[in-house]
Amino acid sequence: MQDALPAEHLTDPALTPYRAVFISDIHLGTRTSQATALLDFLRIVEADTFYLVGDIVDFWRVRRGPHWPQSHNDVLQKLLRKVRKGSRIVFIPGNHDEGLRDFCGMHFGGIDIHRNCVHETATGRRYIVMHGDEFDIVVRNARWLAFLGDRGYETALWLNNPLNWVRRHLGLGYWSLSAYLKNRVKKAVAFIGAYEEAVAGEARRHGADGIICGHIHHAADRQMGDVHYLNCGDWVESCTAIVESHSGELRLLRWNADMAWSTTSPVSEPSYVLG
């Protein structure tokens, strides 16, 4: 599996116009949502069309008791303001806001709700746009997977000693936490590859040039054979979006709170989890 292409850091304080902007996995209603960062992003970005590619409001969490600060209201108000100023919004509900799929095919004051759709670029290339949870069957046993970095691995190694001291006193045999987690990371990487292949296959079946999705919180922009695979990432960890310029170029943007230009920094690897 190839690494994701470098993400451009968006930093121009002037209003930045695009033909289309694709955002997914905001998870409003949770403590982990980076709503303030998204607001900053939306303040300097304009587009003819904004695609909200699922899991915008986390109704799973809201039902258990929401975390809903003013910034979460502000995100929704900002998006509605974009509509009033002439932008079109296409909302594709994800699994966390799947209740809104009952309204697919409807139009509400500049907002179109679809289960999925096809976006045609300025150059005539066709991209399927979908959240991507349709492919959970590929990875239905992988919801618990999380990325384990170098520091985490060192911590796991250190924890092996006290953990096995406790196990010995309980009459249990040796068990390696680090080996267990390392095995899970290998499976996580395999899961990402399987998901991307499955989604790319959907584009091939429909004769599309590419696919734009979300769901796995793993931003990507790569060519997979004859399919251009794009994943919006999320606004929980990576703070990324896919944008189309008016010339028809699609690329991945990473929001940088420090607003420093960079075209060479790679996309950081967020947690390998399903949204």
C-alpha positions as CSV (number, residue, x, y, z in Angstrom):
1,M,0.0,0.0,0.0
2,Q,1.4,3.3,-1.0
3,D,1.7,6.2,1.4
4,A,-0.7,9.1,0.9
5,L,0.6,11.9,-1.2
6,P,1.8,15.0,0.7
7,A,-1.0,17.4,1.7
8,E,-0.9,21.0,1.0
9,H,-1.2,23.2,4.0
10,L,-3.8,25.9,3.5
11,T,-2.6,29.2,4.9
12,D,-3.6,32.1,2.7
13,P,-5.6,34.5,5.0
14,A,-7.4,35.8,2.0
15,L,-10.7,34.1,1.0
16,T,-9.7,31.0,-1.0
17,P,-12.2,30.1,-3.8
18,Y,-12.7,26.5,-5.0
19,R,-15.0,24.8,-7.4
20,A,-15.8,22.2,-4.7
21,V,-14.8,21.3,-1.2
22,F,-15.3,17.8,0.3
23,I,-15.4,17.4,4.1
24,S,-16.3,14.3,6.2
25,D,-16.3,13.0,9.7
26,I,-16.7,16.2,11.8
27,H,-18.5,14.3,14.6
28,L,-20.2,17.3,16.0
29,G,-21.6,16.4,19.4
30,T,-18.4,14.8,20.6
31,R,-15.5,16.2,22.7
32,T,-13.0,15.1,20.1
33,S,-14.5,17.1,17.2
34,Q,-12.2,19.9,16.1
35,A,-15.0,22.3,15.4
36,T,-13.0,25.4,16.1
37,A,-10.4,24.4,13.6
38,L,-13.1,23.7,11.0
39,L,-14.6,27.1,11.6
40,D,-11.2,28.7,10.9
41,F,-11.0,26.7,7.7
42,L,-14.5,27.7,6.6
43,R,-13.8,31.4,7.2
44,I,-11.2,31.5,4.5
45,V,-12.6,29.0,2.1
46,E,-15.4,29.5,-0.4
47,A,-16.7,27.0,-3.0
48,D,-19.4,26.7,-5.5
49,T,-20.3,23.4,-3.9
50,F,-19.6,21.9,-0.4
51,Y,-19.9,18.2,-0.1
52,L,-20.5,17.0,3.5
53,V,-19.4,13.3,3.1
54,G,-21.0,11.8,6.2
55,D,-20.7,11.7,10.0
56,I,-21.2,15.4,10.3
57,V,-23.2,15.1,13.5
58,D,-22.5,12.1,15.7
59,F,-26.0,11.0,16.6
60,W,-24.6,7.9,18.3
61,R,-22.9,10.1,20.9
62,V,-25.8,12.6,21.0
63,R,-28.2,9.9,22.1
64,R,-25.9,9.1,25.0
65,G,-25.7,12.7,26.0
66,P,-24.1,15.3,23.7
67,H,-21.1,17.5,24.2
68,W,-22.4,20.5,22.3
69,P,-20.4,23.8,22.9
70,Q,-21.1,26.9,20.9
71,S,-18.5,26.1,18.3
72,H,-20.6,23.1,17.2
73,N,-23.6,25.4,16.6
74,D,-21.3,27.9,14.8
75,V,-20.1,25.2,12.3
76,L,-23.7,24.5,11.3
77,Q,-24.5,28.2,11.1
78,K,-21.4,28.9,9.1
79,L,-22.5,26.2,6.6
80,L,-26.0,27.6,6.3
81,R,-24.5,31.0,5.7
82,K,-22.5,29.6,2.8
83,V,-25.9,28.5,1.3
84,R,-27.4,31.9,1.8
85,K,-24.4,33.4,0.0
86,G,-24.9,31.2,-3.0
87,S,-23.0,28.0,-2.4
88,R,-24.7,24.6,-2.9
89,I,-24.4,21.9,-0.2
90,V,-24.6,18.2,-0.9
91,F,-25.0,16.2,2.2
92,I,-24.3,12.5,2.2
93,P,-25.2,11.0,5.6
94,G,-22.8,8.5,7.1
95,N,-23.3,5.8,9.7
96,H,-23.2,8.1,12.6
97,D,-25.9,10.3,11.1
98,E,-27.7,7.5,9.2
99,G,-31.1,8.6,10.5
100,L,-31.0,11.4,8.0
101,R,-30.8,8.8,5.2
102,D,-34.6,8.7,5.3
103,F,-34.5,12.2,3.7
104,C,-32.2,11.1,0.8
105,G,-33.5,12.6,-2.5
106,M,-34.9,15.6,-0.8
107,H,-33.9,19.3,-1.2
108,F,-34.0,21.8,1.6
109,G,-33.2,25.4,0.7
110,G,-29.9,24.9,-1.1
111,I,-29.1,21.6,0.6
112,D,-29.4,18.3,-1.3
113,I,-29.4,15.1,0.6
114,H,-28.2,12.0,-1.3
115,R,-27.2,8.4,-0.3
116,N,-24.3,8.9,-2.8
117,C,-23.7,10.9,-5.9
118,V,-21.4,11.5,-8.9
119,H,-19.3,14.6,-9.0
120,E,-18.0,15.7,-12.4
121,T,-14.9,17.9,-12.3
122,A,-14.2,20.9,-14.5
123,T,-12.3,18.6,-16.8
124,G,-15.1,16.1,-17.1
125,R,-13.7,13.4,-14.8
126,R,-16.4,11.5,-12.9
127,Y,-16.0,10.7,-9.2
128,I,-18.4,8.7,-7.0
129,V,-18.9,10.4,-3.7
130,M,-20.0,8.3,-0.7
131,H,-19.3,8.0,3.0
132,G,-17.9,4.5,2.7
133,D,-19.5,2.6,5.6
134,E,-21.1,0.5,3.0
135,F,-17.9,-1.5,2.9
136,D,-17.9,-2.3,6.7
137,I,-18.4,-5.9,5.7
138,V,-14.8,-6.0,4.5
139,V,-13.6,-5.0,8.0
140,R,-16.5,-5.7,10.3
141,N,-14.1,-7.2,12.9
142,A,-11.7,-4.3,12.8
143,R,-13.5,-1.5,14.7
144,W,-11.2,-1.8,17.7
145,L,-8.0,-1.3,15.7
146,A,-5.8,1.7,16.5
147,F,-2.5,2.9,15.2
148,L,0.5,2.2,17.5
149,G,3.4,4.6,17.0
150,D,7.0,4.3,18.0
151,R,6.5,5.9,21.4
152,G,3.4,3.8,22.0
153,Y,5.4,0.6,21.2
154,E,8.2,1.7,23.6
155,T,5.6,2.2,26.3
156,A,4.1,-1.2,25.6
157,L,7.5,-2.8,26.0
158,W,8.0,-1.0,29.3
159,L,4.6,-2.2,30.5
160,N,5.5,-5.8,29.8
161,N,7.4,-6.1,33.1
162,P,4.9,-4.8,35.6
163,L,2.0,-6.4,33.7
164,N,3.7,-9.8,33.9
165,W,4.7,-9.3,37.5
166,V,1.0,-9.0,38.3
167,R,0.2,-12.0,36.1
168,R,2.8,-14.2,37.9
169,H,1.2,-13.3,41.2
170,L,-2.1,-14.4,39.8
171,G,-0.7,-17.6,38.6
172,L,-0.8,-16.7,35.0
173,G,1.8,-17.3,32.3
174,Y,3.9,-14.7,30.4
175,W,2.0,-12.5,28.0
176,S,3.5,-9.8,25.8
177,L,1.4,-6.6,25.5
178,S,3.9,-5.2,22.9
179,A,3.7,-8.3,20.7
180,Y,-0.1,-8.3,21.0
181,L,-0.4,-4.6,19.9
182,K,2.2,-5.0,17.2
183,N,0.1,-7.8,15.7
184,R,-2.9,-5.5,15.8
185,V,-1.1,-2.7,13.9
186,K,-0.2,-5.2,11.1
187,K,-3.9,-6.1,10.9
188,A,-4.8,-2.3,10.9
189,V,-2.5,-1.7,8.0
190,A,-4.0,-4.6,6.2
191,F,-7.5,-3.3,7.0
192,I,-6.7,0.1,5.4
193,G,-5.5,-1.6,2.3
194,A,-8.6,-3.9,2.1
195,Y,-10.9,-0.9,2.6
196,E,-9.3,1.2,-0.1
197,E,-9.3,-1.7,-2.6
198,A,-13.0,-2.4,-1.9
199,V,-13.9,1.3,-2.4
200,A,-11.8,1.6,-5.5
201,G,-13.5,-1.5,-6.9
202,E,-16.9,0.3,-6.5
203,A,-15.6,3.1,-8.8
204,R,-14.5,0.5,-11.4
205,R,-17.9,-1.2,-11.3
206,H,-19.6,2.1,-12.1
207,G,-17.0,3.1,-14.8
208,A,-16.0,6.2,-12.8
209,D,-12.6,7.8,-12.9
210,G,-12.3,8.0,-9.1
211,I,-14.0,7.9,-5.7
212,I,-14.2,10.4,-2.8
213,C,-15.1,9.0,0.6
214,G,-14.5,9.2,4.3
215,H,-15.4,6.9,7.2
216,I,-12.0,5.5,8.2
217,H,-10.5,8.8,9.4
218,H,-7.5,8.2,7.1
219,A,-6.8,11.0,4.6
220,A,-5.5,9.9,1.3
221,D,-4.9,11.0,-2.3
222,R,-3.5,8.2,-4.4
223,Q,-3.9,6.5,-7.8
224,M,-4.9,2.9,-7.5
225,G,-4.5,1.5,-11.0
226,D,-7.1,3.2,-13.1
227,V,-8.9,4.7,-10.1
228,H,-8.1,8.0,-8.3
229,Y,-8.8,7.2,-4.6
230,L,-9.5,10.2,-2.4
231,N,-10.4,10.1,1.3
232,C,-11.4,13.3,3.1
233,G,-9.9,12.2,6.4
234,D,-11.6,13.8,9.4
235,W,-12.0,16.8,11.7
236,V,-11.2,14.8,14.8
237,E,-7.5,14.3,14.3
238,S,-6.1,15.0,10.8
239,C,-8.3,18.2,10.0
240,T,-8.2,17.5,6.2
241,A,-10.4,18.2,3.2
242,I,-10.4,17.4,-0.5
243,V,-10.7,20.5,-2.8
244,E,-11.2,21.0,-6.5
245,S,-9.8,24.1,-8.1
246,H,-11.6,25.9,-10.9
247,S,-9.2,24.2,-13.3
248,G,-10.5,20.8,-12.3
249,E,-7.5,19.7,-10.1
250,L,-8.4,17.6,-7.0
251,R,-6.0,17.6,-4.1
252,L,-5.8,17.0,-0.4
253,L,-5.5,20.0,2.0
254,R,-4.5,19.7,5.6
255,W,-5.5,22.6,7.9
256,N,-2.6,23.9,9.9
257,A,-3.5,26.0,12.9
258,D,-0.2,27.8,12.7
259,M,-1.0,28.8,9.1
260,A,2.5,28.0,7.7
261,W,2.9,27.1,4.1
262,S,4.1,23.6,3.3
263,T,3.8,21.5,0.2
264,T,6.2,18.7,1.3
265,S,5.0,17.7,4.8
266,P,3.3,14.3,4.6
267,V,-0.2,13.7,6.0
268,S,0.3,12.6,9.6
269,E,-1.1,9.1,10.2
270,P,-4.3,9.4,12.3
271,S,-5.8,6.5,14.2
272,Y,-6.8,3.6,12.1
273,V,-10.4,3.4,13.3
274,L,-13.7,3.4,11.6
275,G,-15.9,6.4,12.0
